[in-house]
Amino acid sequence: MEHAHAEDIASELISIARCRELLGDEADGLSDHEVDLIRHHADAMAHIIVEMFLERPPRWSSRS
C-alpha cells in the first residue's frame, strides 16, 4: 500500500466537528488538539485494518 504525504492524509480526514459527533460524550472536555490526535490515530488504524484485510488469503484458500 502506498503511503500518502502528510498533507494528502490531512485533506482526507473528517472534520474535528464530525469527529466530536462520532465520539459523543467521550469528546466532552477534550481539546481540539486531543480530538485531532484521536482522529489521526483512528485514520491510521483504519488504513492498517484495510491493508491487513487485503493481504490475508481468501477463506476458501488451502493456506492457513
N, C-alpha and C positions, 0 to 999 in steps of 0.2 A: 504494500500500500504506500503510495507516495505521501510524503509529509508536506503539508502546505506551509507557507511562510506565516509568521505570526499575524501579519496584517490581513491575510486571507482568512485565517481562522476567526479573528475578531469580527470580521464582517458577517460571518455565518452564525454567530451566537445569537440566542434570543436576547431580548432587551432585559435590563435589570428589573423593570416593572413586571414583565411577564414571568421572570424567574421568581420574583416575590409572590406572584399569584400562585405559581406552582408549589412553592414552599409553604404557602398558607401561614398558619400560626407560627410555624417554625422560623419564619423570617422576622417575626416581631423582635425588635431590639438589635437586629443586625445592621451594621453599617452597609452602605453601598459597596464598599471595598470587600467586606466579608461575603456579601451576596455574589459579587463578581468572582471571588475565589471559588465559591461553590459552583458557579456557572461554568467556569473553566474546567474544574475537576469533573463535573458531570459530562461535559463535552468530550474530554479526553477518555473517560471511561466508556462512553458510548462508542467512540471510534475503536477502542480496544475490543469491545464485545463484538462489534460487527466484523472486525478483522479476524477474530478467533472463529466466529461462525463461518466465515467464508473459507477459512483454511482447514476446517475439520472435514474428515472423509464423510461421504454420504452414509446414512444409516444402513442402506442395503449393501454397502461395500463389505467384502470379506475381511477387510483390515479392522483391527481392534483399536 
